[in-house]
Amino acid sequence: MKHLFFLLCGFCFAPFALADGHGPVFGLATPTNSQGEWSLDTGVFGRSNDFGTQVSVRELIGYGVTPHLTLVLTAPVVAGDLSLTPTRIQPGADFDAGLKWRFQHRATKVGTRVESTAFASLVAPGPQSAYANIETNNAPGFMFGAVTGMASRSHYVWLGATFTKFFEHADSKRADVLDYSLVYGYRPPGWRKPPGK
């Protein structure tokens, strides 16, 4: 029944998952903030298995230092059963503070661009990072990764990966995590028009 509930929520809320001026909500993407621009993104994620159900709300705050460098801070809140294993691709209870650097930005033609962005951040376990039945010291770690892709008015595709390495303390550490995503999107002709037209 829990699985049916999450599936139904996904279908009900998917029409409201609109974004303006940036990449996909559920995958790595290349966009950075313009200089002086602030952004606030909110994600709500759910997981469920035989051990319990968990809902995470994650805030991502970004500030554009330059058109190609963005400072980011993420802050999570976790509700439900904390006995599920730690995760990085779906927000868990870790705080992140880092940088996004778009080191390649090439407009190949009007409305089409090829971009690549590198990520680096410090990862700090939050107060809700105690996982039942998993011995860990919850020491901090660091994350680095990159994503590259193409975006046009009709299609976009991004391929990226991140690696999170946790520090060891008192002969204990969390497992290192490799995440990757491949995102493809299609915009129907009616969605390709500029706003207000």
Secondary structure, 3 states (H helix, E strand, C coil): CHHHHHHHHHHHHHHHCCCCCCCCCCCCCCCCCCCCCEEEEEEEEEEEECCEEEEEEEEEEEEEEECCEEEEEEEEEEEECCCCCCCCCCCCCEEEEEEEEEEEEEEEECCEEEEEEEEEEEEEECCCCCCCCCCCCCCCEEEEEEEEEEECCCEEEEEEEEEEEECCECCECCCCEEEEEEEEEECCHHHCCCCCC
